[in-house]
C-alpha cells in the first residue's frame, strides 16, 4: 500500500461498492442514537473517540450524513494540503 492509498477516501468518485447499509438506527427524543456494538468493534470506535459528521447536500437539502474518525479526517486533510502548503512556503 502506498502512502497515497493509505489516505485515500473510500468515497472517492469512481470507486464502486464502497458504501453499504450497515445498520438502521433510531434517533431518540433527545436526538441521540446508538451505534451497534458490532459496527463500533469493526470500526474500532471506543468511548471518548471523536467523530466528525460530514454531510452531502442535494437541491439545498442534506441528503446524506457520514461519520469519520477525527484522526482519519486530519490525516486526509494533511495528506492533501501538505504538498500545497509546502509549495506556498517555498515561494
C-alpha positions in Angstrom: 0.0 0.0 0.0 1.4 3.4 -1.0 1.2 6.5 1.2 -1.4 7.9 -1.2 -3.6 4.7 -0.9 -3.4 4.9 2.9 -5.1 8.3 3.0 -7.4 7.9 0.0 -11.0 8.4 0.9 -13.2 5.3 0.4 -15.9 7.5 -1.2 -13.6 8.9 -3.9 -15.6 9.4 -7.1 -15.2 6.4 -9.4 -14.8 3.8 -6.7 -17.7 1.4 -6.8 -19.0 -0.7 -4.0 -17.5 1.3 -1.1 -20.9 2.1 0.5 -23.4 -0.2 2.1 -26.1 -0.1 4.7 -24.5 -1.4 7.9 -27.5 -0.8 10.2 -30.6 1.1 10.8 -30.6 3.3 13.9 -33.3 5.3 15.6 -32.9 8.8 16.9 -34.5 9.2 20.4 -36.4 12.2 21.7 -33.1 13.8 22.9 -31.5 13.5 19.4 -29.3 10.6 20.4 -28.6 7.3 18.6 -26.7 4.2 19.4 -24.1 2.7 17.0 -24.5 -1.1 17.2 -21.6 -2.8 19.1 -20.6 -4.9 16.0 -20.1 -1.7 14.0 -18.2 0.0 16.8 -15.9 -3.0 17.1 -15.3 -3.3 13.3 -14.6 0.5 13.1 -12.5 0.4 16.2 -14.6 3.1 17.8 -14.1 3.4 21.5 -15.7 5.5 24.3 -14.3 9.0 24.1 -13.4 8.8 20.4 -14.3 11.9 18.4 -16.3 11.5 15.1 -16.8 14.3 12.5 -20.2 14.4 10.9 -20.0 15.0 7.2 -22.9 16.0 5.1 -23.8 15.9 1.4 -26.4 18.3 0.0 -28.7 17.9 -2.9 -31.1 20.7 -4.0 -30.3 22.7 -0.9 -31.2 19.8 1.5 -28.9 17.5 3.4 -29.4 14.0 1.8 -26.6 12.1 3.4 -24.7 12.1 6.6 -21.4 10.2 7.2 -19.2 9.7 10.3 -15.4 9.7 10.2 -12.9 9.5 13.0 -11.4 12.9 13.6 -7.8 11.5 13.4 -8.6 9.9 9.9 -10.0 13.3 8.7 -6.9 15.1 10.0 -4.7 12.6 8.1 -6.6 13.0 4.9 -6.5 16.8 5.1 -2.8 16.8 5.9 -2.0 14.5 3.0 -3.9 16.7 0.6 -2.9 20.1 2.0 0.7 19.3 3.0 2.2 19.4 -0.5 0.2 22.6 -1.3 1.4 24.3 1.9 5.0 23.3 1.2 4.8 24.8 -2.2 3.3 28.1 -0.8 6.0 28.4 1.8 8.8 27.8 -0.8 7.7 30.8 -2.8 
